[in-house]
Amino acid sequence: MPETSAPRLLGPAEVRELAARLGVRPTKQRGQNFVIDANTVRRIVRESGVTDGEVVLEVGPGLGSLTLALLEVGAEVTAVEIDPLLAEELPATVRTFAPDQAERFRVVLADALGVTEVPGPPPQALVANLPYNVSVPVLLHLMALLPSLQHGLVMVQSEVADRLAAPPGSKTYGIPSAKAAWFADVRRAGAIGRNVFWPAPNVDSGLVAWTHHAPPTDEVTRDQVFAVIDAAFAQRRKALRGALRTLAGGAEQAEAALRTAGVDPLTRGEALGIDEFVAITVALHATADGPKDDQ
């Protein structure tokens, strides 16, 4: 069997040369900051736990820095890119820097928030430098869309990383934390310095790792639970008896459901984990009419 050569990764000179040749300037609108440090992308891949032969979904590959590092460890990569110019160039970049791995790469021109399917074999891992302005919606959408995803690691704005991995009761715990917990066990996996990007962002970056688990219930739907989470945090400082009043059809109905679920009606949403939100949702839907707006 012929030997294959490892991919060459992109450094500052290669990233800038590619960008100049394409006439690309990173835009804040799309949250573009290109990684120019090979050690950083290798670290991301290492922390992700991706192994030889795994099918990986990458979102926002940009010029291909992380893509090449994923191919380096033997992954098969499906990249979703919204920018037509970047999407068109990526296959050529892979052929140039990773010719022996080019057959294990495919690119999809699409907005990750709007994709309804991903071509090729079902991805087992999500590894991405997510656009910071839409990182949480993209992550939750893909977790919901692709049950084949078993684990992943994403780079996001540091504050978003804190929120995604926050435990109940902490000051950063909120809707992203609670909803992500429906799908997976989530943890902080480190920080990334600003100087590994071009251009350097004016915010810090963090890594979030997650491992898929089965849905916490089949008695109610994910959307029904998420509606309760949204209502609980709509007025963060309000006790659940009042926060769920409209959803339940009245304060008394909300209080009854909360007590059935074993939750103090004066508790705030920020104190509850996904299991408590599930219990509340089940109790709300156990009534004859269910939540007022659940038609």
LODO-493905 format. One line per 5 residues: for each residue x, y, z of C-alpha. Coordinates in pm, whole numbers, always signed. Each point is the difference from the previous one (the first is absolute). Layout:
N
X Y Z | ...
REM end
This chain:
295
+0 +0 +0 | +155 +337 -101 | +92 +242 +275 | -194 +323 +28 | +145 +333 +100
-149 +201 +286 | -177 +327 -78 | +190 +324 +23 | -176 +240 +234 | -57 +370 -55
+214 +259 +174 | -22 +380 -4 | +170 +31 -340 | -222 -261 -167 | -320 +147 +146
+84 +351 -113 | +113 -121 -344 | -326 -190 -50 | -206 +295 +118 | +189 +244 -222
-35 -222 -306 | -374 -31 +57 | -45 +364 +92 | -147 -108 +332 | -24 +233 +295
-149 -149 +318 | -335 +158 +88 | -157 +60 +341 | -343 -69 -151 | +89 -365 -46
+218 -21 +309 | +307 -84 -204 | +334 -28 +174 | +240 -241 -167 | +227 -217 +215
+364 +44 -107 | +171 -227 +255 | +53 -368 -82 | +50 -95 +366 | -341 +143 +87
-191 -204 -258 | +191 -312 +102 | -97 +71 +361 | -367 +38 -97 | +5 -332 -182
+179 -170 +290 | -248 +136 +256 | -292 -106 -220 | +96 -365 +27 | -50 -59 -373
+167 -319 -117 | +108 -157 -326 | -301 -88 -216 | -259 +213 +179 | -236 +212 -208
+23 +361 +115 | -228 +294 -71 | +177 +335 -11 | -187 +332 -12 | +158 +317 -132
+327 -151 -126 | +112 +330 -149 | +334 -45 -173 | +45 -355 +129 | +232 +20 +302
-202 -232 +222 | -110 -213 -295 | +359 -101 -75 | +65 -85 +366 | -306 -228 +3
+118 -173 -316 | +343 -39 +161 | -140 -239 +263 | -186 -208 -258 | -348 +149 +31
-247 +23 -286 | -118 +361 -11 | -325 +156 -118 | +33 +379 +16 | -295 +239 -10
+99 +344 -126 | -232 +296 -62 | +244 +209 -205 | -11 -107 -368 | +354 +119 -69
+147 -193 +293 | -211 -310 -74 | +120 -4 -361 | +367 +31 +101 | +7 -257 +280
+27 -314 -218 | +298 +153 -183 | +165 +88 +331 | -46 -357 +123 | +141 -141 -325
+303 +228 +35 | +76 -49 +370 | -142 -351 +53 | -4 -173 -339 | -7 -350 +147
-301 +85 +216 | -205 +195 -258 | -241 -288 -61 | -102 +14 +367 | -119 +359 -25
-325 +154 -125 | -135 +353 +28 | -362 +113 +15 | -90 +357 -96 | -269 +84 +254
-96 +198 +307 | +42 -243 +289 | -309 +146 +165 | -210 -99 -298 | +132 -345 -90
-252 -282 +21 | +236 -283 -94 | +369 -67 -42 | +125 -201 -299 | +218 -305 +37
+25 -237 +295 | -158 +123 +325 | +252 +209 +195 | +110 -133 +336 | +172 +315 +125
-39 +376 -33 | +324 +198 +13 | -11 +366 -96 | +111 +354 +54 | -358 +124 +5
-90 +351 -118 | -31 +182 +329 | -315 +193 -85 | -207 -317 -56 | +192 -263 +193
-272 -111 +243 | -284 -25 -258 | +227 -191 -238 | +113 -244 +269 | -353 -71 +125
-135 -33 -354 | +261 -256 -99 | -37 -197 +324 | -374 -24 -70 | +39 -73 -372
+270 -267 +22 | -56 -267 +266 | +301 -182 -145 | +229 +258 +166 | +156 -170 +302
+249 +262 +112 | +158 +326 -101 | +205 +303 +80 | -71 +354 -110 | +185 +326 +37
-224 +290 +96 | +22 +333 +176 | +126 -54 +355 | -316 +133 +165 | -212 -231 -216
+219 -294 +96 | -61 +85 +366 | -376 +12 -57 | -15 -327 -190 | +192 -189 +268
-150 +176 +304 | -165 -212 +272 | -340 +91 +149 | +24 +271 +263 | +302 +176 -147
-22 +359 -120 | +75 -99 -360 | -261 -278 -13 | -285 +69 -239 | -189 -111 -309
+308 -124 -193 | +115 -206 +300 | -339 -159 +59 | -71 -79 -365 | +346 -141 -70
-47 -230 +300 | -296 -162 -177 | +239 -139 -260 | +332 -49 +173 | +234 +25 +294
+184 +327 -60 | +330 +122 +145 | +252 +280 -43 | +309 -131 -177 | +240 +293 +18
+67 +350 -130 | +142 +127 -328 | +215 +313 -24 | -85 +286 -234 | +336 -2 -178
-69 -330 -180 | -261 +171 -220 | +16 +231 -297 | -128 +254 +57 | +32 -18 +378
-351 +20 +150 | -87 +245 +273 | -149 -282 +212 | +150 -305 +165 | -78 -349 -129
-74 -325 +179 | -36 -368 -81 | -314 -194 +87 | -1 -379 -11 | -311 -213 +15
-103 -365 +5 | -341 -106 -126 | -249 -171 +227 | -351 -132 -54 | -289 +249 +36
-101 +29 +366 | -362 -95 -71 | -241 -131 -261 | -312 +112 +189 | +13 +348 -151
+178 +145 -302 | +318 +203 -10 | -192 +300 -131 | -241 -20 +293 | +286 -6 +251
+177 +284 -181 | -317 +211 +17 | +8 -37 +380 | +369 +92 +8 | -64 +309 -213
-284 +110 +226 | +201 -62 +317 | +280 +227 -116 | -208 +265 -177 | -2 +191 +327
+303 -142 +172 | -64 +152 +342 | -363 -112 +17 | -103 -306 +200 | -122 -292 -210
-359 +37 +122 | -14 +335 -180 | +239 -81 -285 | -208 -300 -110 | -336 +166 +59
-80 +71 -366 | +127 -336 -123 | -200 -188 +262 | -319 +201 -44 | +18 +170 +339
+206 +32 +315 | -198 -268 +184 | +51 -250 -280 | +371 +83 -8 | +30 -49 +374
-186 -332 -15 | +228 -130 -274 | +309 +113 +187 | -107 -174 +318 | -82 -316 -197
+352 +15 -141 | +146 +41 +347 | +119 +356 -65 | -56 +291 +238 | -222 +252 -187
+220 +284 +128 | +312 -152 -160 | +154 +181 -295 | +84 -167 -330 | +372 +53 +49
-4 -255 +285 | -139 -288 -208 | +173 -264 -208 | -140 -172 -306 | -161 -279 +206
-204 +253 +199 | -109 +177 -319 | -110 -335 -139 | -197 -79 +317 | -175 +338 -16
-87 -51 -367 | -141 -346 +69 | -213 +142 +283 | -128 +285 -217 | -104 -242 -275
-162 -240 +245 | -292 +243 +41 | -302 -32 -226 | +79 +308 -205 | +379 +16 +23
+185 +332 -24 | -213 +282 -129 | +201 +67 -315 | +66 -362 -90 | -262 -47 -271
REM end
